Amino acid sequence: MTAHPTRSHPLARAPIVDRLSGWLGTAWQRGWLPVPSLDPNELWHSAAKGFGDRSEEAEQAGRDPEDVADFRLRLEALCQAVTEEARLNPLGKAMAWGQLVRVIRNRLRFGALWAERPELLATKLAPPIIVIGHMRSGTTRIHKLLAADPGHSATRYCDASHPVPSFPDMRRLKGAFDLMIMRRINPWIDTIHPMASGEVEEELGWIAAALNHSIYESQWRIPGYSAFSEALDPAPIYREFARMLKTDATHRRLASRPRVLKVPAFSEDLATLLTQFPDARIVIAERQKEAVLRSAVSLVANQMAIQSDECDLTWIENEWRRKLELREARMAAALDRWKKPVARLHFDDLNANWEREIRRTYREIGISLSGEALAAMRREMSGSERGQHRAHSAQLAHFAKITATAG
């Protein structure tokens, strides 16, 4: 296992971040490189290069006019918030430009694909299994256990980060390259959320592709956009999500196998998600609230510190306390109206006896647990024992000592 530098503080960052940010700032100041624009029209122009007169069709194909308008509206609001609120350093600004251009380009690529192959959107999907819960509540472990069942299917990291199918399909190589760069910039990423290009991953990138706020508010201080997006109807986001899921399932020939879906932000939009997937089976991850908050703050601080030199740990904690409370309230309201079976798994119970809890979960959501599935889950848990993510607990304990000493 690769040794990593000590993460001495939640806002610690690798020295390479300061070097890259300093170099970019100098390059822009001296005119060696153009300063990336976060104006929505200029972002769109950059992303649409190569589409020519097909760009309008690519924006609209397969989508309702409401969904087309929603994306444009969100893009304008997000760009305004990033420009006015996020206080990005040069590296952060470059990363924001790259992310947003990529999101727009992928949206156009999907539209071009759906214009050529509209039958993709008629794909009939097996009822999904949706893991619901706050980030850092054990959702990843539950997700990977359920996805280990060979009767189920799952999204891979490379599918989540490069969602448009390609021919030949080079996405695993692209995902591996992305992770190599990410680990260079952020050497602690695997202690917080382990990833591998061909392994099971949440679909956060898919709702981010429709400009859901979750991934962006986890790395940038943009309370204006969070409030704006929280107040909007999320239905256009989840219609796009469903289109992407159908496309992925058809391309990978997995439509007949239940997809195990997991994004912590699902809890915030659960009512809308269940309207989109009314035959879903629901699994809820639960954990003591303060433990969830401490771990969530650690994750968000780690992301924000890379892209801004003006991070405020107190603000992050207060904002994510608010976010968790909002998600809890919206999730509870949606579940009150949900009349189908729900399984609940508590973090501590899963730690104590994961096999017992998984057997109970399968019974409660009405799925048969095969010996083959259980054997695959045991292999998953065995591999997890050697995972780097266990170091995150030590980091949290260290941060708690820092806080106690400062107090």
KAWO-V332009 format. One record per run of one state. SS is the DSSP state (hx for helix, st for strand, lp for the rest). FROM is the first residue (numbers start at 1). TO is the last residue. Records with the same first field share a line. If there is no record, write none. Layout:
SS->FROM-TO + FROM-TO
This chain:
lp->1-14 + 30-39 + 48-51 + 61-64 + 86-87 + 89-89 + 117-117 + 123-128 + 133-138 + 149-152 + 155-155 + 162-170 + 186-188 + 193-199 + 201-203 + 209-213 + 218-222 + 232-234 + 252-258 + 263-263 + 277-280 + 287-288 + 309-312 + 338-341 + 353-353 + 366-370 + 385-387 + 407-407
hx->15-29 + 40-47 + 52-60 + 65-85 + 90-116 + 118-122 + 139-148 + 157-161 + 171-185 + 189-192 + 204-208 + 214-217 + 223-231 + 235-251 + 264-276 + 289-307 + 313-337 + 347-352 + 354-365 + 371-384 + 388-406
st->88-88 + 129-132 + 153-154 + 156-156 + 200-200 + 259-262 + 281-286 + 308-308 + 342-346
